[in-house]
Amino acid sequence: MTKLAINGGTKVIETALKPYNTIGVEEASAVQDVISTGILSAYVAGDGPEHLGGPFVRSFEAAWSEKFGVEHSITVNSWTSGLICCVGATEIEPFSEVITSPWTMCATATSILHWNAIPVFADIDPGSFTIDPASVESLISDRTSAILAVDIFGRECELQSLQRIATKHGIKLITDSAQAPLVASNNGDYFVGTKSDVGGFSLNYHKHFHTGEGGVVVTNDDRIAAIARGIRNHGEANNSLISAGYRNLVGHNFRLGELEAAIGTCQLAKGDNLIVRRQQVAKKLYYFFGQFEGISVPLTEDLLDHHGFYVFPILINDDIVKIPRSKIISALEAEGIFGFMDGYVNLSSWDFFNNQIGYGANSFPWSYAGRRYIYGEETVPVTAMLHNRKFLGFEMCLYELNDTDLQLLMMAFEKVWSNLQELK
């Protein structure tokens, strides 16, 4: 058994499977290279090159741009920071609306509130878990300024449909590809997350590769890149941005350090192999889980090479399976197998959004928007159904899943499933 911290480190478990670890001697050597310089961060104010960070940061950004085929890569100290940069760099106005998914980590939606705009939740597709373009279209209003789509679990959103909607209504398309680095698009022509107006990736410790904490904003738009860099670095040296007529220049310290950038450069070099390995394991899981009555895997074979598998998606047919998901999960945990999920998330049902808490005692910005906004399960019925009843994903991100551990996982699941079926 191996100790593994889950739920943000609040719970330490004894797992039968080896935890995922991508850090090795290359990263240790790179960190020593930075330490030997004595300069762990090199950002300064002013319009010179050091406004863009030190040599390791700039080298990492250049390597990222080359690998992902984008004009601009902007490192940040977390992907939450990156999302704030993305939304702000589209120059949205206070009380404007940004349509996004409720099936995602909360930072996707709260980054919208950061700019005093209103998150509007569209429903998701029951097979892909990505935002449903038809639902998005139905929510467009005269205040809609952007769509913030999520490439959830490593699966690309319906990009072309969303691009058509954005173009039709003259709004921006932002992509949150936190869980989808180096995933080939459905047609294989580009990397997921690189074809929206602005988007990016997480470098948090349990992502495919990481710097501990961190993220990368990517865009091919010079104006958006300039604003995002300004937001990242306190809004300093913003005279040139102001003179160019740029807005949303309130800045923060969202800067990535030299140590993290050096680690990131090493991790990026490993990235292709890490993604391929994840896909190879997922293919075995695809055929394994597909054999059980009452379980479905919402994927097709042609998608297995176009998915990042941060989470492996599994659905329970509750017309057939009468055993609660929680009981299945508890039985697996008793076998030392952790990471199966009793639902995912439905932000629209959170008290924070239902009660429109926001900033201060008066529910800013909702209470000042001049319109009534309604959240809750009834507004996103597909999301609610999946979260409450059907979704039983497996967090592949937690584990290395070598061949031995993959066999342990499969044997444990077969045992649990057989025993529970006898008890029903």
Buried (B, 14 or more C-beta within 10 A) or exposed (E): EEEBBBEEEEEEBEBBBBBBEBBEEBBEEBBEEBEEEEEEBBBBEEEEEBBBBBBBBBBBBEBBBEBBEBEBBBBBBBBBBBBBBBBBBBBBEEBBBBBBBBBBBBBBBBBBBBBBBBBBBBBBBBBBBBBBBEBBBEBBEEBBBBBBBBBBBBBBBBBEBBBBBBEEBEBBBBBBBBBBBBBBBBEEEBBBBBBBBBBBBBBBBBBBBBBBBBBBBBBBBEBBBBBBBBBBBBBBBBEEBEEEEBBBBEBBEBBBBBBBBBBBBBBBEBBEEBBEBBBBBBBBBBEBBEEBEBBBBBBEEEBBBBBBBBBBBBBBEBEEBEBEBEBBBEBBBEBBBBBBBBBBBBBBBBEBBBEBBBEEEEBBBBEEBEEEBEBBBEBBEBBBBBBBBBBBBBBBBBBBBEEEBBEBBBEBBEBBBEEBEEEE
